[in-house]
Amino acid sequence: MELDFECTDLSIWKEALSSYKSRIQSLNKPNLISLDQFYTHELPSLLRQRNPNPFITTAELSRLMQWKLTRGKWRPRLLDFVSSLDDSSVQSVSQKAFLSLPDISKAISELTVLKGVGAATASAVLAAYAPETAPFMSDEELSSMGDSFRPSDVERALWSSAVGVKLQSSQTAPDKKIKGSNKRKRKH
């Protein structure tokens, strides 16, 4: 069953979220497990340790971009752009963005001045720092979900469900490759 925003059955959301790690492993992509560990655990801790003036470094932003691209569609030019950014600029821009929260729109606008950083990457940066406030790649109103899920949990549950559907369909049709969803295409 594919999960969508209209689903109100909390058990389905919990099941999708609990499947997240196994879905990451099932993709068999080099470094994805370690990149996901970095994004979901190490990076948030690093960013919070820098309070009251948090920032992200160019190296950290590059690893975040590797995670995002490895999990989704690989676009090496974006990684090249981000990796070549001046570290002091990345730190200054990200600090302004984090201090703009909870105004997500303003925070995303601050980050998207960096070459290679679009709205989706900016939202990933913000979600790493403030998962209780900033959703990754989602601007929908999530308050109807209740307190059980943070915005970043919703994204991971939806992603996990979509990958599960693709994996299930690839097992019933072994000749077909798993392809990315054509439902939403985002430009950077």
Secondary structure in CASP SS format (residue, H / E / C, confidence):
PFRMAT SS
TARGET T0000
AUTHOR 0000-0000-0000
METHOD secondary structure of the structure
MODEL  1
M C 1.00
E C 1.00
L C 1.00
D C 1.00
F C 1.00
E C 1.00
C C 1.00
T C 1.00
D C 1.00
L H 1.00
S H 1.00
I H 1.00
W H 1.00
K H 1.00
E H 1.00
A H 1.00
L H 1.00
S H 1.00
S C 1.00
Y H 1.00
K H 1.00
S H 1.00
R H 1.00
I H 1.00
Q H 1.00
S H 1.00
L C 1.00
N C 1.00
K C 1.00
P C 1.00
N C 1.00
L H 1.00
I H 1.00
S H 1.00
L H 1.00
D H 1.00
Q H 1.00
F H 1.00
Y H 1.00
T H 1.00
H H 1.00
E H 1.00
L H 1.00
P H 1.00
S H 1.00
L H 1.00
L H 1.00
R H 1.00
Q H 1.00
R C 1.00
N C 1.00
P C 1.00
N C 1.00
P C 1.00
F C 1.00
I C 1.00
T C 1.00
T H 1.00
A H 1.00
E H 1.00
L H 1.00
S H 1.00
R H 1.00
L H 1.00
M H 1.00
Q H 1.00
W H 1.00
K H 1.00
L H 1.00
T H 1.00
R H 1.00
G C 1.00
K C 1.00
W C 1.00
R C 1.00
P H 1.00
R H 1.00
L H 1.00
L H 1.00
D H 1.00
F H 1.00
V H 1.00
S H 1.00
S C 1.00
L C 1.00
D C 1.00
D H 1.00
S H 1.00
S H 1.00
V H 1.00
Q H 1.00
S H 1.00
V H 1.00
S H 1.00
Q H 1.00
K H 1.00
A H 1.00
F H 1.00
L H 1.00
S H 1.00
L C 1.00
P C 1.00
D C 1.00
I H 1.00
S H 1.00
K H 1.00
A H 1.00
I H 1.00
S H 1.00
E H 1.00
L H 1.00
T C 1.00
V C 1.00
L C 1.00
K C 1.00
G C 1.00
V C 1.00
G C 1.00
A H 1.00
A H 1.00
T H 1.00
A H 1.00
S H 1.00
A H 1.00
V H 1.00
L H 1.00
A H 1.00
A H 1.00
Y H 1.00
A C 1.00
P C 1.00
E C 1.00
T C 1.00
A C 1.00
P C 1.00
F C 1.00
M C 1.00
S C 1.00
D C 1.00
E C 1.00
E C 1.00
L C 1.00
S H 1.00
S H 1.00
M H 1.00
G C 1.00
D C 1.00
S C 1.00
F C 1.00
R C 1.00
P H 1.00
S H 1.00
D H 1.00
V H 1.00
E H 1.00
R H 1.00
A H 1.00
L H 1.00
W H 1.00
S H 1.00
S H 1.00
A H 1.00
V H 1.00
G H 1.00
V H 1.00
K H 1.00
L H 1.00
Q H 1.00
S H 1.00
S H 1.00
Q H 1.00
T H 1.00
A C 1.00
P C 1.00
D C 1.00
K C 1.00
K C 1.00
I C 1.00
K C 1.00
G C 1.00
S C 1.00
N C 1.00
K C 1.00
R C 1.00
K C 1.00
R C 1.00
K C 1.00
H C 1.00
END
